[in-house]
Amino acid sequence: MTCQHSPVCPDQSDADATAAVIVADHCEQGWYRLCNGLILFEDGGCLTAPHYAAA
């Protein structure tokens, strides 16, 4: 799935990857899923999230 935001969100490999739009907010648990598939933690760390095809 490609980003539908304007401007397009940065890719996971871009230096500014954490600037992507938040698409799932789990602030009560301390993390957010970004449009580019990254999981961003409140402490600034991040992980790559798997991409799932829509059923």
N, CA, C and O atoms as a Tinker XYZ file with bonds, in Angstrom:
   220  protein
     1  N      0.840000   -1.174000    0.000000    73     2
     2  CA     0.000000    0.000000    0.000000    64     1     3
     3  C      0.889000    1.242000    0.000000    63     2     4     5
     4  O      1.844000    1.323000    0.773000    81     3
     5  N      0.584000    2.193000   -0.850000    73     3     6
     6  CA     1.359000    3.416000   -0.917000    64     5     7
     7  C      0.682000    4.520000   -0.124000    63     6     8     9
     8  O     -0.530000    4.502000    0.095000    81     7
     9  N      1.478000    5.464000    0.292000    73     7    10
    10  CA     0.988000    6.589000    1.080000    64     9    11
    11  C      0.025000    7.438000    0.262000    63    10    12    13
    12  O      0.295000    7.741000   -0.900000    81    11
    13  N     -1.092000    7.820000    0.861000    73    11    14
    14  CA    -2.087000    8.666000    0.215000    64    13    15
    15  C     -2.048000   10.101000    0.742000    63    14    16    17
    16  O     -2.891000   10.920000    0.375000    81    15
    17  N     -1.069000   10.408000    1.605000    73    15    18
    18  CA    -0.984000   11.747000    2.180000    64    17    19
    19  C     -0.302000   12.704000    1.213000    63    18    20    21
    20  O      0.448000   12.291000    0.328000    81    19
    21  N     -0.578000   13.986000    1.400000    73    19    22
    22  CA     0.063000   15.012000    0.584000    64    21    23
    23  C      0.666000   16.047000    1.527000    63    22    24    25
    24  O     -0.067000   16.708000    2.263000    81    23
    25  N      1.964000   16.195000    1.516000    73    23    26
    26  CA     2.958000   15.484000    0.715000    64    25    27
    27  C      3.109000   14.040000    1.188000    63    26    28    29
    28  O      2.721000   13.699000    2.306000    81    27
    29  N      3.670000   13.206000    0.336000    73    27    30
    30  CA     3.864000   11.785000    0.629000    64    29    31
    31  C      4.783000   11.620000    1.832000    63    30    32    33
    32  O      5.773000   12.340000    1.961000    81    31
    33  N      4.461000   10.672000    2.718000    73    31    34
    34  CA     5.276000   10.400000    3.901000    64    33    35
    35  C      6.646000    9.860000    3.501000    63    34    36    37
    36  O      6.773000    9.182000    2.482000    81    35
    37  N      7.674000   10.158000    4.301000    73    35    38
    38  CA     9.004000    9.626000    4.011000    64    37    39
    39  C      9.031000    8.111000    4.154000    63    38    40    41
    40  O      8.304000    7.545000    4.971000    81    39
    41  N      9.868000    7.458000    3.361000    73    39    42
    42  CA    10.044000    6.012000    3.401000    64    41    43
    43  C     10.763000    5.608000    4.688000    63    42    44    45
    44  O     11.418000    6.436000    5.321000    81    43
    45  N     10.641000    4.334000    5.074000    73    43    46
    46  CA    11.313000    3.817000    6.271000    64    45    47
    47  C     12.812000    4.055000    6.250000    63    46    48    49
    48  O     13.416000    4.242000    7.307000    81    47
    49  N     13.423000    4.054000    5.084000    73    47    50
    50  CA    14.871000    4.193000    4.979000    64    49    51
    51  C     15.332000    5.649000    4.907000    63    50    52    53
    52  O     16.536000    5.905000    4.909000    81    51
    53  N     14.409000    6.605000    4.845000    73    51    54
    54  CA    14.770000    8.016000    4.784000    64    53    55
    55  C     15.236000    8.522000    6.148000    63    54    56    57
    56  O     14.824000    8.009000    7.188000    81    55
    57  N     16.092000    9.524000    6.126000    73    55    58
    58  CA    16.615000   10.096000    7.370000    64    57    59
    59  C     15.501000   10.666000    8.246000    63    58    60    61
    60  O     15.612000   10.654000    9.472000    81    59
    61  N     14.434000   11.163000    7.631000    73    59    62
    62  CA    13.316000   11.745000    8.373000    64    61    63
    63  C     12.114000   10.805000    8.469000    63    62    64    65
    64  O     10.971000   11.261000    8.521000    81    63
    65  N     12.367000    9.513000    8.492000    73    63    66
    66  CA    11.307000    8.495000    8.468000    64    65    67
    67  C     10.282000    8.664000    9.577000    63    66    68    69
    68  O      9.110000    8.340000    9.381000    81    67
    69  N     10.693000    9.162000   10.737000    73    67    70
    70  CA     9.762000    9.308000   11.856000    64    69    71
    71  C      8.845000   10.515000   11.699000    63    70    72    73
    72  O      8.013000   10.771000   12.569000    81    71
    73  N      8.983000   11.256000   10.614000    73    71    74
    74  CA     8.094000   12.385000   10.330000    64    73    75
    75  C      6.820000   11.946000    9.605000    63    74    76    77
    76  O      5.971000   12.783000    9.298000    81    75
    77  N      6.674000   10.659000    9.329000    73    75    78
    78  CA     5.480000   10.143000    8.657000    64    77    79
    79  C      4.242000   10.353000    9.531000    63    78    80    81
    80  O      4.352000   10.513000   10.746000    81    79
    81  N      3.087000   10.351000    8.911000    73    79    82
    82  CA     1.809000   10.549000    9.597000    64    81    83
    83  C      1.495000    9.368000   10.520000    63    82    84    85
    84  O      1.702000    8.213000   10.147000    81    83
    85  N      0.998000    9.658000   11.717000    73    83    86
    86  CA     0.556000    8.617000   12.650000    64    85    87
    87  C     -0.766000    8.066000   12.152000    63    86    88    89
    88  O     -1.714000    8.822000   11.937000    81    87
    89  N     -0.840000    6.733000   11.963000    73    87    90
    90  CA    -2.077000    6.103000   11.496000    64    89    91
    91  C     -2.729000    5.240000   12.574000    63    90    92    93
    92  O     -3.887000    4.851000   12.428000    81    91
    93  N     -2.017000    4.938000   13.638000    73    91    94
    94  CA    -2.589000    4.212000   14.781000    64    93    95
    95  C     -1.939000    4.753000   16.044000    63    94    96    97
    96  O     -0.722000    4.668000   16.208000    81    95
    97  N     -2.747000    5.308000   16.933000    73    95    98
    98  CA    -2.273000    5.969000   18.141000    64    97    99
    99  C     -2.517000    5.061000   19.346000    63    98   100   101
   100  O     -3.661000    4.793000   19.714000    81    99
   101  N     -1.442000    4.599000   19.945000    73    99   102
   102  CA    -1.534000    3.768000   21.151000    64   101   103
   103  C     -0.726000    4.444000   22.256000    63   102   104   105
   104  O      0.114000    3.820000   22.904000    81   103
   105  N     -1.000000    5.742000   22.458000    73   103   106
   106  CA    -0.231000    6.531000   23.422000    64   105   107
   107  C     -0.331000    5.970000   24.838000    63   106   108   109
   108  O      0.597000    6.127000   25.632000    81   107
   109  N     -1.454000    5.315000   25.162000    73   107   110
   110  CA    -1.588000    4.727000   26.500000    64   109   111
   111  C     -0.585000    3.605000   26.730000    63   110   112   113
   112  O     -0.288000    3.258000   27.874000    81   111
   113  N     -0.064000    3.037000   25.645000    73   111   114
   114  CA     0.958000    1.988000   25.717000    64   113   115
   115  C      2.333000    2.522000   25.335000    63   114   116   117
   116  O      3.327000    1.806000   25.445000    81   115
   117  N      2.397000    3.769000   24.889000    73   115   118
   118  CA     3.671000    4.400000   24.585000    64   117   119
   119  C      4.193000    4.187000   23.178000    63   118   120   121
   120  O      5.397000    4.294000   22.947000    81   119
   121  N      3.294000    3.880000   22.213000    73   119   122
   122  CA     3.764000    3.694000   20.837000    64   121   123
   123  C      2.719000    4.136000   19.823000    63   122   124   125
   124  O      1.533000    4.263000   20.127000    81   123
   125  N      3.211000    4.368000   18.594000    73   123   126
   126  CA     2.381000    4.835000   17.487000    64   125   127
   127  C      2.820000    4.108000   16.223000    63   126   128   129
   128  O      4.010000    3.850000   16.044000    81   127
   129  N      1.871000    3.772000   15.337000    73   127   130
   130  CA     2.223000    3.204000   14.039000    64   129   131
   131  C      2.155000    4.316000   13.009000    63   130   132   133
   132  O      1.166000    5.044000   12.926000    81   131
   133  N      3.209000    4.439000   12.233000    73   131   134
   134  CA     3.296000    5.486000   11.229000    64   133   135
   135  C      2.896000    4.958000    9.865000    63   134   136   137
   136  O      2.919000    3.748000    9.636000    81   135
   137  N      2.532000    5.849000    8.960000    73   135   138
   138  CA     2.071000    5.500000    7.621000    64   137   139
   139  C      3.090000    4.648000    6.858000    63   138   140   141
   140  O      2.707000    3.788000    6.064000    81   139
   141  N      4.365000    4.880000    7.092000    73   139   142
   142  CA     5.414000    4.150000    6.369000    64   141   143
   143  C      5.732000    2.792000    6.991000    63   142   144   145
   144  O      6.669000    2.122000    6.556000    81   143
   145  N      4.964000    2.378000    8.004000    73   143   146
   146  CA     5.135000    1.065000    8.601000    64   145   147
   147  C      6.020000    1.025000    9.826000    63   146   148   149
   148  O      6.192000   -0.040000   10.418000    81   147
   149  N      6.586000    2.148000   10.225000    73   147   150
   150  CA     7.409000    2.165000   11.430000    64   149   151
   151  C      6.530000    2.188000   12.675000    63   150   152   153
   152  O      5.433000    2.747000   12.667000    81   151
   153  N      7.031000    1.571000   13.748000    73   151   154
   154  CA     6.437000    1.692000   15.075000    64   153   155
   155  C      7.336000    2.663000   15.823000    63   154   156   157
   156  O      8.526000    2.406000   16.004000    81   155
   157  N      6.765000    3.775000   16.255000    73   155   158
   158  CA     7.519000    4.813000   16.953000    64   157   159
   159  C      7.166000    4.772000   18.431000    63   158   160   161
   160  O      5.990000    4.796000   18.797000    81   159
   161  N      8.187000    4.710000   19.279000    73   159   162
   162  CA     7.989000    4.677000   20.727000    64   161   163
   163  C      8.178000    6.077000   21.308000    63   162   164   165
   164  O      8.891000    6.901000   20.736000    81   163
   165  N      7.537000    6.342000   22.448000    73   163   166
   166  CA     7.619000    7.650000   23.087000    64   165   167
   167  C      9.044000    8.081000   23.372000    63   166   168   169
   168  O      9.327000    9.279000   23.391000    81   167
   169  N      9.951000    7.137000   23.593000    73   167   170
   170  CA    11.341000    7.492000   23.888000    64   169   171
   171  C     12.151000    7.805000   22.635000    63   170   172   173
   172  O     13.350000    8.072000   22.715000    81   171
   173  N     11.481000    7.771000   21.454000    73   171   174
   174  CA    12.155000    8.100000   20.204000    64   173   175
   175  C     12.668000    6.905000   19.434000    63   174   176   177
   176  O     13.073000    7.053000   18.281000    81   175
   177  N     12.666000    5.724000   20.030000    73   175   178
   178  CA    13.086000    4.518000   19.327000    64   177   179
   179  C     12.023000    4.100000   18.328000    63   178   180   181
   180  O     10.867000    4.512000   18.429000    81   179
   181  N     12.420000    3.273000   17.358000    73   179   182
   182  CA    11.442000    2.798000   16.385000    64   181   183
   183  C     11.813000    1.411000   15.874000    63   182   184   185
   184  O     12.972000    0.999000   15.925000    81   183
   185  N     10.807000    0.708000   15.383000    73   183   186
   186  CA    10.947000   -0.621000   14.798000    64   185   187
   187  C     10.219000   -0.635000   13.467000    63   186   188   189
   188  O      9.297000    0.150000   13.247000    81   187
   189  N     10.634000   -1.525000   12.583000    73   187   190
   190  CA     9.930000   -1.717000   11.323000    64   189   191
   191  C      8.744000   -2.634000   11.567000    63   190   192   193
   192  O      8.900000   -3.705000   12.152000    81   191
   193  N      7.568000   -2.231000   11.129000    73   191   194
   194  CA     6.356000   -3.043000   11.257000    64   193   195
   195  C      6.099000   -3.769000    9.953000    63   194   196   197
   196  O      6.365000   -3.227000    8.880000    81   195
   197  N      5.591000   -4.977000   10.027000    73   195   198
   198  CA     5.255000   -5.694000    8.777000    64   197   199
   199  C      4.083000   -5.033000    8.082000    63   198   200   201
   200  O      3.217000   -4.447000    8.733000    81   199
   201  N      4.054000   -5.123000    6.766000    73   199   202
   202  CA     2.933000   -4.601000    5.985000    64   201   203
   203  C      2.010000   -5.766000    5.660000    63   202   204   205
   204  O      2.469000   -6.813000    5.203000    81   203
   205  N      0.731000   -5.597000    5.890000    73   203   206
   206  CA    -0.252000   -6.620000    5.620000    64   205   207
   207  C     -1.156000   -6.151000    4.493000    63   206   208   209
   208  O     -1.595000   -5.002000    4.471000    81   207
   209  N     -1.424000   -7.036000    3.575000    73   207   210
   210  CA    -2.341000   -6.696000    2.478000    64   209   211
   211  C     -3.753000   -6.669000    3.013000    63   210   212   213
   212  O     -4.109000   -7.469000    3.879000    81   211
   213  N     -4.546000   -5.773000    2.515000    73   211   214
   214  CA    -5.954000   -5.688000    2.943000    64   213   215
   215  C     -6.707000   -6.901000    2.435000    63   214   216   217
   216  O     -6.536000   -7.302000    1.284000    81   215
   217  N     -7.533000   -7.482000    3.274000    73   215   218
   218  CA    -8.284000   -8.690000    2.893000    64   217   219
   219  C     -9.507000   -8.338000    2.109000    63   218   220
   220  O    -10.259000   -9.226000    1.706000    81   219
